[in-house]
Amino acid sequence: MRTWRPLSQRGTDIADEELHEGVPYFLAPHLYDWLSDNSGVTTEQYKMLGIVLRFRVDTNNPRDVYASVTDYCGYDDRQFLDLLDAVLRFCDVPSAETRSLDSLLKLGGSAWRVASDGKGLERRVDESTVAAHDMAVVGSVPTASQHWRRRGARPTGASPIRRWPTARP
């Protein structure tokens, strides 16, 4: 997904184009920072997310609430992605912050990205696949009118709509 490669890896067979299905160790701290600082999620919303995602939230003080969230994320990569998806779906995250999260996921080589409506995560599709799809759709078989316009001619012969004889008594 990245276009830049470290100098030490250029010209080698290292496949850095592989997407990470979970949350790699080098990306997790940045996603935690995004959750705590940039997402705009309130303590009450974290409590609601705990109910939605079925994890225990310590409600004594705001630090305990966030500690409950990070504990939930620390157990499983899928749970971390579930939390990010739920934050986008159930909390009003500003569009600038959804773009920030999407940038983090892209730079980290995640197999997930923020959906175009900003209301969840969706699987990232390789740009070459998207380009091939677009080319197939745009370069599809032309309609009849496009065909005749390209030829600079009009169809000749009988009208495509036949007149049926009317019934006589």
NORDAFEN-V96730 format. One record per pair of residues at least 12 apart in sequence whose C-alpha atoms are under 7 Angstrom apart, sorted by the first residue. I is the first residue (numbers start at 1). J is the second residue. D is the distance in whole Angstrom. If there is no record, write none. Layout:
i = {I & I}
j = {J & J}
d = {D & D}
This chain:
i = {1 & 1 & 1 & 2 & 2 & 19 & 19 & 19 & 20 & 20 & 20 & 21 & 21 & 22 & 22 & 23 & 27 & 38 & 39 & 39 & 40 & 41 & 43 & 43 & 55 & 56 & 85 & 85 & 86 & 88 & 88 & 88 & 89 & 89 & 98 & 98 & 102 & 111 & 111 & 112}
j = {17 & 109 & 126 & 17 & 107 & 109 & 110 & 111 & 109 & 110 & 111 & 110 & 111 & 77 & 78 & 77 & 108 & 97 & 93 & 97 & 93 & 91 & 62 & 65 & 72 & 68 & 120 & 121 & 120 & 118 & 119 & 120 & 119 & 120 & 114 & 118 & 114 & 123 & 124 & 124}
d = {5 & 6 & 7 & 7 & 7 & 5 & 5 & 5 & 6 & 5 & 5 & 6 & 5 & 5 & 6 & 5 & 6 & 6 & 6 & 6 & 6 & 7 & 6 & 7 & 7 & 7 & 5 & 5 & 7 & 7 & 5 & 5 & 5 & 5 & 7 & 6 & 5 & 6 & 5 & 5}
